[in-house]
């Protein structure tokens, strides 16, 4: 990686003075579900940055968000073990052979952690004296100020800045402008870590792809992906859809009803159907698995369906997977096999019970030996690893594959048309401009 490959306005960690400095690092270690690490890939991807900081004489304070402990309706923040950073800390301690301390702060039952109190100063003294290897702050979303929009947020950003001399953002997956990714840059010299740099570089391959460019996008709701989908549609040569997004498209195109697809999603999908009448970029997967229930794969309660049989006004149960043979169909196999760039942000079925579609998709893509393959999103990577562990390990070592640590961030960058439109990245550039 060379400096001239990156936007010249972006301040880079390699240009920071880290010697004897306390370095506050925002990472995206949001890999804990119900208190267990599902896949450590996003932790491992930051180790190079952490090693570099320590090797150059810096002392580490890490922070990440985990899950969504804040209730959007009530604003209540639940501080519970299942959204704790503790599993991440234990993993890092095993991996790095060092001790991390997680400071304990008073918790308000409604508002979470209201502030960083002076008890942390003892840990910082231990950090500077090399009695501990690092400090890992509690889940940033446990703090009242992280997602606030008032003085509480400003105060939290100032408190974070008071802990350190330098800020490094290595959290590609955390593109929302919160206190720990955005406001913090107003108070400390701020730099992009190595992972963030690598992700921004690889985004260029999707924004200026080798063609044909094929994107595979799935999701549990259509309306959350409207903006990115419209922009992806303009940029790709072919688009393959999965999940509720595909079901919504089918409802809008064939005037049918599928269980689990809301009327608002169908209405939202009509624009894409209209666009596709002319451009014909959407590659329809011809065979789907219909289930009477979403409770599991129950014998006698699921069956294969062909989209050729759809008639206006038909009503169906839940479409929970793509039949693997869909990827052998002439048009589909040809599109994937001839692509030069492939981007996947998709789990095709409702796992764990319906997984054959995702497994076949990954194997079909792997057979294309010419394409550059980009995977994005924690769920996408998790299912890839679960369903095809051997292929996943081989892909990890292959120059033809790149695994982004944030699928939503990739979609946002495609929507913006630039990797430098992400608010936390813009904040780093602004910080650099002000310090120059």
Protein Blocks (a to p, Z undefined) as FASTA:
>chain_A
ZZklpcfklccfklpcfehpacdddddfbfbgghiafblklmmmmmmmmmmmmmnopacd
ddddehjfbcfknopacddfklccklmmmmmmmmnopacddddddddfklopabdcfklm
mmmmmmmnopafbdcdddfklpmklmgcbfklmmmmmmmmmmpmbdcdfbfklmbccfkl
mmmmmmgccdddfklmmmmmmmmmmmmccdddddddddfbfklmmmmmmmmmmmmmbdcd
ehjllmmmmmmmnopadehiafklmmmmmmmmmmmmmnomaccdfbdcddfbfkbccehi
accddfklpcghiacdddfbdcfklmmpmklmmmmmmpcbdcddddfbdcfkbmmlmmmm
mmmmmmpmkbccddedjklmmmmmmmmmmlmmmmmmpckbccdfbfklmmmmmmnopakl
pfklmmmmmmmmmmZZ
